[in-house]
């Protein structure tokens, strides 16, 4: 199954909940007026696009309608799709051109962080990359065991220490192993962090110092994993992490299980952060590299398509 079909299936709940209402609303209008834009804005907010982004979308739509001289409400759907694509950050590719490159994965417990790492490893391996996992979430023995299972599934090496070990020491060992084994990418699991846990943020800073010292010229991504089912709470979480952790991108999990897919648009617009991956199912290949144009196309596509 290709990317478009996977994301189309994954966005089914959002599409059925949101786009059906928008299409019904547009069908009820015979002209484009301010009442139409107000109802559209309300529906966008309900889809977890959020007030700020919904207002911007509608403002951009007003300008485009005026610029093109559009009078048919049925044309709004196509303009809405184009507007959403225009709002989203298109820097979606991982920057991992150096050998090795390093990906630091952060996020609170319960968002699917370790599972995401396993699936990401499998996806990168399918591209011909040699991937090494670092089990730097040393506060929970279960996290280490879980990552081991995913390493086996993905066919990747893993570097670990005992529960309670210094996470930065695990990252140091992983960097040394990656150099020795010729790995292309190191993916580091980290403890579930909350923005207000100062010692955990200090630990993240220590890990970053190790990376900067041992791999000063390496490409580095810092990916925040968020649970799409939490909607606007995911946006708030991203906002709180952004300054503290130097995030370079977002991974949005569980998109297939929610009608709150609009949060993807809000994250990209309000935080100017690219979404790098989305999770659209439970299978190993259900973590997909993100593409904003395909996302918008899947969101607006009719079921018969």
C-alpha positions as a Python dict, from the first residue, in 0.01 Angstrom:
ca = {
    (1, 'X'): (0, 0, 0),
    (2, 'X'): (140, 338, -103),
    (3, 'X'): (177, 652, 108),
    (4, 'X'): (-136, 818, -27),
    (5, 'X'): (-361, 520, 43),
    (6, 'X'): (-215, 478, 392),
    (7, 'X'): (-264, 842, 482),
    (8, 'X'): (-608, 844, 320),
    (9, 'X'): (-709, 547, 537),
    (10, 'X'): (-542, 705, 841),
    (11, 'X'): (-733, 1030, 798),
    (12, 'X'): (-1069, 858, 753),
    (13, 'X'): (-1208, 966, 1091),
    (14, 'X'): (-1094, 1325, 1045),
    (15, 'X'): (-1224, 1336, 689),
    (16, 'X'): (-1563, 1189, 780),
    (17, 'X'): (-1602, 1417, 1081),
    (18, 'X'): (-1472, 1743, 942),
    (19, 'X'): (-1492, 1743, 563),
    (20, 'X'): (-1843, 1601, 558),
    (21, 'X'): (-1957, 1892, 773),
    (22, 'X'): (-1769, 2146, 563),
    (23, 'X'): (-1913, 2008, 238),
    (24, 'X'): (-2263, 2005, 387),
    (25, 'X'): (-2217, 2362, 500),
    (26, 'X'): (-2091, 2477, 159),
    (27, 'X'): (-2385, 2307, -11),
    (28, 'X'): (-2622, 2513, 203),
    (29, 'X'): (-2487, 2842, 67),
    (30, 'X'): (-2576, 2998, -268),
    (31, 'X'): (-2323, 3278, -238),
    (32, 'X'): (-1989, 3346, -69),
    (33, 'X'): (-2043, 3587, 217),
    (34, 'X'): (-1915, 3657, 567),
    (35, 'X'): (-2159, 3410, 722),
    (36, 'X'): (-1999, 3132, 515),
    (37, 'X'): (-1651, 3222, 641),
    (38, 'X'): (-1771, 3239, 1001),
    (39, 'X'): (-1927, 2892, 980),
    (40, 'X'): (-1616, 2756, 808),
    (41, 'X'): (-1393, 2899, 1080),
    (42, 'X'): (-1607, 2735, 1347),
    (43, 'X'): (-1587, 2396, 1175),
    (44, 'X'): (-1209, 2426, 1141),
    (45, 'X'): (-1174, 2503, 1512),
    (46, 'X'): (-1385, 2196, 1591),
    (47, 'X'): (-1141, 1983, 1387),
    (48, 'X'): (-856, 2090, 1621),
    (49, 'X'): (-703, 2325, 1368),
    (50, 'X'): (-729, 2576, 1652),
    (51, 'X'): (-853, 2934, 1658),
    (52, 'X'): (-530, 3103, 1546),
    (53, 'X'): (-482, 2879, 1243),
    (54, 'X'): (-854, 2874, 1156),
    (55, 'X'): (-857, 3254, 1149),
    (56, 'X'): (-550, 3264, 928),
    (57, 'X'): (-696, 3006, 687),
    (58, 'X'): (-1018, 3204, 653),
    (59, 'X'): (-831, 3534, 610),
    (60, 'X'): (-618, 3380, 334),
    (61, 'X'): (-932, 3237, 173),
    (62, 'X'): (-1104, 3575, 172),
    (63, 'X'): (-806, 3726, -9),
    (64, 'X'): (-791, 3443, -262),
    (65, 'X'): (-1165, 3456, -330),
    (66, 'X'): (-1137, 3830, -395),
    (67, 'X'): (-821, 3791, -606),
    (68, 'X'): (-973, 3523, -828),
    (69, 'X'): (-1324, 3670, -832),
    (70, 'X'): (-1474, 3342, -711),
    (71, 'X'): (-1851, 3350, -651),
    (72, 'X'): (-1948, 2981, -631),
    (73, 'X'): (-1937, 2837, -275),
    (74, 'X'): (-1852, 2497, -423),
    (75, 'X'): (-1514, 2635, -530),
    (76, 'X'): (-1419, 2701, -167),
    (77, 'X'): (-1320, 2337, -111),
    (78, 'X'): (-1042, 2350, -372),
    (79, 'X'): (-922, 2687, -245),
    (80, 'X'): (-921, 2553, 111),
    (81, 'X'): (-698, 2264, 11),
    (82, 'X'): (-453, 2497, -161),
    (83, 'X'): (-455, 2735, 136),
    (84, 'X'): (-375, 2456, 382),
    (85, 'X'): (-85, 2335, 168),
    (86, 'X'): (47, 2691, 158),
    (87, 'X'): (38, 2720, 538),
    (88, 'X'): (236, 2409, 611),
    (89, 'X'): (610, 2387, 663),
    (90, 'X'): (749, 2189, 370),
    (91, 'X'): (1088, 2102, 525),
    (92, 'X'): (970, 1747, 586),
    (93, 'X'): (1273, 1538, 493),
    (94, 'X'): (1502, 1415, 769),
    (95, 'X'): (1846, 1578, 753),
    (96, 'X'): (2066, 1270, 787),
    (97, 'X'): (2328, 1304, 514),
    (98, 'X'): (2636, 1261, 737),
    (99, 'X'): (2771, 923, 846),
    (100, 'X'): (2673, 879, 1115),
    (101, 'X'): (2380, 1113, 1165),
    (102, 'X'): (2192, 1116, 1493),
    (103, 'X'): (1823, 1140, 1579),
    (104, 'X'): (1723, 1225, 1935),
    (105, 'X'): (1364, 1124, 2010),
    (106, 'X'): (1184, 1295, 2297),
    (107, 'X'): (831, 1306, 2433),
    (108, 'X'): (625, 1227, 2739),
    (109, 'X'): (545, 868, 2832),
    (110, 'X'): (245, 716, 2660),
    (111, 'X'): (268, 889, 2321),
    (112, 'X'): (420, 587, 2147),
    (113, 'X'): (780, 709, 2152),
    (114, 'X'): (962, 374, 2169),
    (115, 'X'): (728, 215, 1915),
    (116, 'X'): (787, 511, 1686),
    (117, 'X'): (1163, 459, 1709),
    (118, 'X'): (1128, 94, 1608),
    (119, 'X'): (911, 181, 1311),
    (120, 'X'): (1141, 468, 1211),
    (121, 'X'): (1437, 231, 1221),
    (122, 'X'): (1255, -10, 992),
    (123, 'X'): (1164, 269, 750),
    (124, 'X'): (1522, 397, 734),
    (125, 'X'): (1654, 44, 691),
    (126, 'X'): (1417, 0, 396),
    (127, 'X'): (1600, 296, 239),
    (128, 'X'): (1930, 110, 273),
    (129, 'X'): (2046, 283, 592),
    (130, 'X'): (2237, 96, 861),
    (131, 'X'): (2062, 197, 1183),
    (132, 'X'): (2177, 166, 1543),
    (133, 'X'): (1944, 221, 1837),
    (134, 'X'): (2051, 369, 2171),
    (135, 'X'): (1841, 271, 2474),
    (136, 'X'): (1893, 595, 2667),
    (137, 'X'): (1559, 576, 2849),
    (138, 'X'): (1731, 410, 3143),
    (139, 'X'): (1472, 506, 3405),
    (140, 'X'): (1240, 224, 3301),
    (141, 'X'): (1361, -132, 3247),
    (142, 'X'): (1049, -189, 3038),
    (143, 'X'): (1159, 81, 2795),
    (144, 'X'): (1491, -95, 2735),
    (145, 'X'): (1319, -431, 2686),
    (146, 'X'): (1062, -278, 2453),
    (147, 'X'): (1331, -116, 2240),
    (148, 'X'): (1516, -449, 2221),
    (149, 'X'): (1205, -612, 2079),
    (150, 'X'): (1170, -338, 1819),
    (151, 'X'): (1539, -363, 1730),
    (152, 'X'): (1487, -733, 1655),
    (153, 'X'): (1177, -662, 1446),
    (154, 'X'): (1355, -393, 1247),
    (155, 'X'): (1677, -593, 1219),
    (156, 'X'): (1893, -324, 1382),
    (157, 'X'): (2173, -325, 1636),
    (158, 'X'): (2105, -181, 1982),
    (159, 'X'): (2333, -34, 2248),
    (160, 'X'): (2207, -53, 2606),
    (161, 'X'): (2316, -52, 2968),
    (162, 'X'): (2145, -152, 3289),
    (163, 'X'): (1838, 25, 3423),
    (164, 'X'): (1940, 338, 3609),
    (165, 'X'): (2257, 394, 3405),
    (166, 'X'): (2359, 741, 3293),
    (167, 'X'): (2166, 809, 2969),
    (168, 'X'): (2451, 1025, 2835),
    (169, 'X'): (2688, 731, 2884),
    (170, 'X'): (2457, 513, 2673),
    (171, 'X'): (2462, 775, 2398),
    (172, 'X'): (2842, 794, 2420),
    (173, 'X'): (2866, 415, 2381),
    (174, 'X'): (2622, 423, 2091),
    (175, 'X'): (2827, 686, 1909),
    (176, 'X'): (3144, 481, 1959),
    (177, 'X'): (2966, 168, 1832),
    (178, 'X'): (2824, 352, 1532),
    (179, 'X'): (3169, 472, 1431),
    (180, 'X'): (3317, 124, 1472),
    (181, 'X'): (3036, -54, 1286),
    (182, 'X'): (2989, 199, 1008),
    (183, 'X'): (2632, 286, 1101),
    (184, 'X'): (2453, 554, 900),
    (185, 'X'): (2203, 666, 1163),
    (186, 'X'): (2186, 652, 1543),
    (187, 'X'): (1837, 680, 1693),
    (188, 'X'): (1835, 760, 2066),
    (189, 'X'): (1541, 680, 2289),
    (190, 'X'): (1516, 912, 2589),
    (191, 'X'): (1317, 917, 2913),
    (192, 'X'): (964, 1053, 2898),
    (193, 'X'): (1009, 1420, 2969),
    (194, 'X'): (775, 1689, 3089),
    (195, 'X'): (875, 2048, 3025),
    (196, 'X'): (862, 2130, 3398),
    (197, 'X'): (1095, 1848, 3503),
    (198, 'X'): (1412, 2051, 3522),
    (199, 'X'): (1645, 1760, 3594),
    (200, 'X'): (1519, 1575, 3289),
    (201, 'X'): (1585, 1877, 3069),
    (202, 'X'): (1930, 1905, 3226),
    (203, 'X'): (1990, 1543, 3133),
    (204, 'X'): (1886, 1617, 2776),
    (205, 'X'): (2135, 1904, 2771),
    (206, 'X'): (2407, 1664, 2890),
    (207, 'X'): (2322, 1421, 2609),
    (208, 'X'): (2345, 1705, 2359),
    (209, 'X'): (2688, 1805, 2492),
    (210, 'X'): (2811, 1447, 2437),
    (211, 'X'): (2675, 1450, 2082),
    (212, 'X'): (2829, 1789, 2005),
    (213, 'X'): (3167, 1675, 2141),
    (214, 'X'): (3178, 1332, 1979),
    (215, 'X'): (2998, 1414, 1653),
    (216, 'X'): (3057, 1789, 1605),
    (217, 'X'): (2988, 1786, 1232),
    (218, 'X'): (2706, 1532, 1225),
    (219, 'X'): (2353, 1604, 1111),
    (220, 'X'): (2124, 1597, 1414),
    (221, 'X'): (1747, 1583, 1436),
    (222, 'X'): (1554, 1633, 1760),
    (223, 'X'): (1209, 1485, 1705),
    (224, 'X'): (920, 1535, 1945),
    (225, 'X'): (664, 1254, 1944),
    (226, 'X'): (305, 1365, 2001),
    (227, 'X'): (-21, 1173, 2031),
    (228, 'X'): (-269, 1305, 1772),
    (229, 'X'): (-567, 1188, 1977),
    (230, 'X'): (-494, 1464, 2231),
    (231, 'X'): (-566, 1735, 1972),
    (232, 'X'): (-490, 2085, 2096),
    (233, 'X'): (-311, 1942, 2401),
    (234, 'X'): (-52, 1805, 2159),
    (235, 'X'): (-5, 2156, 2020),
    (236, 'X'): (39, 2296, 2371),
    (237, 'X'): (289, 2023, 2453),
    (238, 'X'): (489, 2102, 2140),
    (239, 'X'): (490, 2469, 2230),
    (240, 'X'): (625, 2395, 2578),
    (241, 'X'): (898, 2164, 2450),
    (242, 'X'): (1003, 2383, 2159),
    (243, 'X'): (1217, 2633, 2344),
    (244, 'X'): (1353, 2389, 2602),
    (245, 'X'): (1462, 2111, 2369),
    (246, 'X'): (1558, 2266, 2035),
    (247, 'X'): (1307, 2057, 1840),
    (248, 'X'): (1370, 2020, 1466),
    (249, 'X'): (1055, 1826, 1381),
    (250, 'X'): (742, 1647, 1497),
    (251, 'X'): (629, 1286, 1479),
    (252, 'X'): (251, 1261, 1517),
    (253, 'X'): (128, 917, 1622),
    (254, 'X'): (-219, 755, 1633),
    (255, 'X'): (-355, 973, 1355),
    (256, 'X'): (-573, 683, 1238),
    (257, 'X'): (-750, 669, 1574),
    (258, 'X'): (-879, 1024, 1591),
    (259, 'X'): (-1093, 1285, 1418),
    (260, 'X'): (-847, 1552, 1539),
    (261, 'X'): (-615, 1537, 1240),
    (262, 'X'): (-644, 1913, 1199),
    (263, 'X'): (-381, 1952, 1471),
    (264, 'X'): (-119, 1869, 1204),
    (265, 'X'): (-201, 2199, 1033),
    (266, 'X'): (-194, 2393, 1360),
    (267, 'X'): (148, 2257, 1462),
    (268, 'X'): (300, 2341, 1126),
    (269, 'X'): (146, 2691, 1111),
    (270, 'X'): (167, 2815, 1470),
    (271, 'X'): (503, 2666, 1567),
    (272, 'X'): (669, 2669, 1224),
    (273, 'X'): (779, 2312, 1287),
    (274, 'X'): (779, 2049, 1014),
    (275, 'X'): (595, 1724, 1070),
    (276, 'X'): (851, 1458, 974),
    (277, 'X'): (646, 1141, 1025),
    (278, 'X'): (289, 1041, 1096),
    (279, 'X'): (163, 716, 1246),
    (280, 'X'): (-142, 574, 1068),
    (281, 'X'): (-168, 222, 1210),
    (282, 'X'): (-17, -55, 1419),
    (283, 'X'): (195, -234, 1157),
    (284, 'X'): (571, -194, 1121),
    (285, 'X'): (533, 9, 801),
    (286, 'X'): (252, 230, 930),
    (287, 'X'): (487, 511, 1030),
    (288, 'X'): (508, 720, 715),
    (289, 'X'): (735, 1008, 615),
    (290, 'X'): (509, 1312, 601),
    (291, 'X'): (416, 1499, 284),
    (292, 'X'): (197, 1808, 326),
    (293, 'X'): (55, 1799, -27),
    (294, 'X'): (-45, 1434, 7),
    (295, 'X'): (-186, 1507, 352),
    (296, 'X'): (-411, 1782, 214),
    (297, 'X'): (-509, 1570, -84),
    (298, 'X'): (-603, 1279, 144),
    (299, 'X'): (-797, 1509, 375),
    (300, 'X'): (-1007, 1649, 92),
    (301, 'X'): (-1041, 1342, -128),
    (302, 'X'): (-1384, 1188, -180),
    (303, 'X'): (-1430, 824, -72),
    (304, 'X'): (-1506, 722, -431),
    (305, 'X'): (-1158, 847, -527),
}
